[in-house]
Structures are given as C-alpha cells and as structure tokens.
Amino acid sequence: MGQRDDLLAGAKACLAEKGYGHTTARDIAAASGAHLASIGYHFGSKDNLMNAAVLEATGEWGDTIEAAVRNAGEGPPARKVRAALEELFAAVPRERHLLVASVQAYVEALFSEDVRRPFAEGAERARTELAAMVMGVDAEDIGADAVRGLGSLLHAMVVGFMLQSLLSPESMPTAAEVLDAARTLTAGED
C-alpha cells in the first residue's frame, strides 16, 4: 500500500473511532503511520482527505448492500427482500465501521458539494438496483416510477435499519418481522 492509501485507511479508522468532526490531521497521521505533511501533498487538506475517506467507506457499505441484493437469488419479491435483509442484518456487526462512516457522510453531504454529488449519485444507483432486484429485471430496464416508489422505499428501509442498528442494535427486527409488517400495511389495499 502506498502513502496515499495509508492515509485513506488511517482516515477511515479515525472516522469509526473519533468521528468526522473530532478527527485531527495529527490523528490521521498517527493512525496511518504517514507524515503530517503528506496529507497536504496527497489530498490538499485534511477536509479533502476526510471527504475521500467518507466516500470510500460509504462505497464499501454500498458494495455490501449490492452483494446482499445479488445473493438474494430468484423467486417472488418478498423472498428476495427477505434474503437481502437477512444478509444485510448479518453484515451489520462486522461492518459497523462502514455504517458509522456512512451516517457521517449524510451529514457531511449537507455542507460539501464534493460529498453530496457522488453520495446522491450512489443513492440513485442503489434505489435503481434495489427496485430492479425485487422486480426481477435488469437495472437498465427499470422505469423511473419504480425507482422513485419501490426503490426509494427499499432504500429508506436499508438506511433506516442501518441507523437503528447503530443506535439500538437490540431492537432490530428480523427480516421476517419486516415482511410481516409490510403485509400488514398493504392488507386490504385496492
């Protein structure tokens, strides 16, 4: 690994341990084993490095979501959602550091266009792929209405469960409980 990669790894470790706002350049240098001046050389500033670290960690959590969706297999939509949720819920304890960084990315996106733009693009891809998975079609064949409706609902569930798992892991539902709740909501719909 090169010094740039070491700095990114150090910044991601600091995100999980100290948070975005409480991490100093010295913290990152210590965590990465790099010289303090190398932050400016490779990234221009600590903020640029932290933004890159937030986006990289969020992308890694996105890869976890994508793998869960891919591994959901075939079958009716409820079976796919259940399989994807089971895999995501199982990933939460081992990927906690990525969840923490992802939550921080939401906040940082409010203040930095450099974070907001790629983060919003990633969320749009996630909504598209989640809707396509449930509908059993390729992502390029999914309609905008399905992305706005179904994709947004599924994405909101994933983000909501991610937050719930960080704040109150003992209160997390099972995938079966989530599907039962969805059936309750849609019972009697025309």
Stockholm file with secondary structure:
# STOCKHOLM 1.0

chainA/1-190         MGQRDDLLAGAKACLAEKGYGHTTARDIAAASGAHLASIGYHFGSKDNLMNAAVLEATGEWGDTIEAAVRNAGEGPPARKVRAALEELFAAVPRERHLLVASVQAYVEALFSEDVRRPFAEGAERARTELAAMVMGVDAEDIGADAVRGLGSLLHAMVVGFMLQSLLSPESMPTAAEVLDAARTLTAGED
#=GR chainA/1-190 SS CCHHHHHHHHHHHHHHHHCTTTCCHHHHHHHHTCCTHHHHHHHSSHHHHHHHHHHHHHHHHHHHHHHHHHTTCSSCHHHHHHHHHHHHHHHTTTTHHHHHHHHHHHHHHTTCHHHHHHHHHHHHHHHHHHHHHHHTSCGGGCCHHHIIIIIHHHHHHHHHHHHHHHHCGGGCCCHHHHHHHHHHHHTTCC
#=GC SS_cons         CCHHHHHHHHHHHHHHHHCTTTCCHHHHHHHHTCCTHHHHHHHSSHHHHHHHHHHHHHHHHHHHHHHHHHTTCSSCHHHHHHHHHHHHHHHTTTTHHHHHHHHHHHHHHTTCHHHHHHHHHHHHHHHHHHHHHHHTSCGGGCCHHHIIIIIHHHHHHHHHHHHHHHHCGGGCCCHHHHHHHHHHHHTTCC
//
